[in-house]
Amino acid sequence: MKVEIERTEDGEVFFRIPDEYLADLKWQYADVIECIYNNDGSRTLRKSLVASPAD
């Protein structure tokens, strides 16, 4: 999946994950997502074991 990297007015970088991917992954808004940097230059995103602020 490729997504556009966006910036907030404050310069914070973010991207949007399409709803169909969120549903497939069983992720929800406000879940804590970890970014893992792989040795080949790619990145892996996974839902954190840390509770989201909404829990």
Backbone torsions as a table, in degrees:
resi	resn	phi	psi	omega
1	MET	NA	135.2	173.1
2	LYS	-115.0	137.1	178.9
3	VAL	-133.2	156.7	178.3
4	GLU	-81.9	133.5	175.8
5	ILE	-84.6	128.9	-177.9
6	GLU	-118.5	168.9	177.6
7	ARG	-131.2	142.0	173.9
8	THR	-78.2	173.3	176.6
9	GLU	-60.8	-25.9	179.1
10	ASP	-86.5	-0.8	178.2
11	GLY	91.4	3.3	178.8
12	GLU	-72.7	134.5	-177.8
13	VAL	-89.1	139.3	177.2
14	PHE	-156.1	168.3	171.8
15	PHE	-144.0	156.7	-178.9
16	ARG	-101.3	134.7	175.5
17	ILE	-97.6	123.7	-178.5
18	PRO	-55.9	144.5	-176.3
19	ASP	-53.5	-38.3	-178.1
20	GLU	-64.7	-32.3	176.3
21	TYR	-72.7	-40.8	177.8
22	LEU	-59.3	-42.0	179.7
23	ALA	-65.2	-45.7	179.2
24	ASP	-61.6	-38.1	-178.2
25	LEU	-82.7	-12.4	-174.7
26	LYS	61.8	36.8	175.1
27	TRP	-97.2	152.5	178.8
28	GLN	-131.0	159.9	174.9
29	TYR	-54.6	137.0	178.7
30	ALA	82.5	-0.8	171.0
31	ASP	-63.6	148.5	176.4
32	VAL	-87.4	122.0	-177.7
33	ILE	-113.9	131.4	178.3
34	GLU	-95.0	144.6	174.2
35	CYS	-111.4	120.2	-179.2
36	ILE	-109.5	127.2	179.2
37	TYR	-89.0	118.0	-178.2
38	ASN	-87.3	158.2	-178.8
39	ASN	-63.8	-19.9	-178.4
40	ASP	-93.2	8.2	179.2
41	GLY	92.4	-9.7	178.0
42	SER	-84.6	173.6	178.2
43	ARG	-129.6	147.5	176.9
44	THR	-117.2	131.9	174.9
45	LEU	-106.2	136.1	175.8
46	ARG	-147.0	152.8	178.5
47	LYS	-69.4	132.2	-177.5
48	SER	-74.9	152.5	172.5
49	LEU	-77.1	-12.3	176.3
50	VAL	-71.8	135.4	-179.5
51	ALA	-64.4	141.8	176.6
52	SER	-72.2	159.0	179.9
53	PRO	-58.4	-24.0	-178.3
54	ALA	-79.4	-15.4	-178.0
55	ASP	-78.7	NA	NA
